[in-house]
Amino acid sequence: MAEYNVTISSKGQFILPKEIRDQFKLATGSKVKIVVEGENIILKPRTVADELCDLIRDDIEKDGKTVTEETIRMYQIKLNQAFDAMVAEAEGEYNRQEYVSLAELKQENENV
């Protein structure tokens, strides 16, 4: 286990050593989450799942509902169902050969 000593600035900032940034592919603008477990402070790179969870929480709040484990689970189920429907639609288009190439899609988006 590697150990590093860093100094916290007057603004509460510190420099994450380059070796760690490289190992976890962290660059300017990368987001990390801080987890407190007892007396330990753990930094973890944020994942796509973390970002989706934030979006779900935002949707729950916009809908005027209380953010609870139950409402999060309900919204996750709805999101998974929407993803499943999108995948099924894409598979159907592929099977019917109703798809366009990536180049055609890019060209279509440029003309919008």
N, C-alpha and C positions, 0 to 999 in steps of 0.2 A: 504494500500500500504506500503510495507516494504521499508526502506531506509537504505543504508549502506554507510559509509565513508571509502574510500580506499586511499592509497597514491601511486602516480606514481613514479616509480624508475627513476634513471638517464638514463636507457635504454628505458623509455617509457612504462614499464610494470607495471601491478598491479595484485594483487591476487583477484580472484573472490571468494567471501566467500563460504565456504563449503555448507551452506544451499542452496544457489542458484545452485551450481554445482549438488548437490543431487536432487533438485527439477526438474531440466531440464536434468538430466542424462548426465551430461558433465564429461568426464574423460580426462586423458592425451591424447592429440592428437585430441580431439574433435575440430571441427571447428565452429566458430561463425561468423556472419556477423555484420558489424557496419553500422547502418543507421543514417544519420544526418537529423533531421527534425527541421528546425529553429535553436533554441539554445539548442535543446535536442540531446543527443547522446544515441542511442538505440542499445543494444546488442541483437541479436537473434540467436538461434541455427540454423545452416545450415541444410537444408532439402535435401532429395533426389531430389526434384524438382530444388533446387539451383544447385546441382551437375550436373544434366542433362542440365540445362541452360548453365553452364560453358562449358560442352562438345559441345553443339550446337554452342556456340560462337567460340570455338576452331576450329570446322569443317568449319564454315563460313570463318574464317581467313585463314585456310589451303587451302581452295578453291579460295583464292585470292579475295573474295568479301568483301564489306563493311558491317560491323555489324550495321544493322538498325533494327527497330521494324519490318519492312516488311520482311527482310531476316530471322530474328529469327522466325517469324510466319510461313514462308514457310518451314523452316527446321523442325519446330515443327510438321507441318502437315505431312511431309515425315516420321518423326520418329513415329508419331501416326499410320500412315498407315503400317509401318513395324511391329509395335507391334500388330496391328490388324491381319496382315497376320500370324504372329507367333502364336497368340492365336488360329486363325482359323485352322492352321495346327495341333497344339497340340490337339484341340478338335476333328478334323478328325481322328487323330491317336488313340485317346481315344475311339471314337465311333467304330472304326474298330478293336479295341483291339490290336493295333500295338505298344503299349507302353511297356516300361520296368519298373520294380520296381526301387525304389530309390537305393536299395542294388545292383541291377544289374548295374545301371548307375555308382555307385561309383566304383564297381569292374572293369567296362569297362574303366573308367578314370585312374585307378591305373595301368592298363596294357599298357597304351599309353606311 
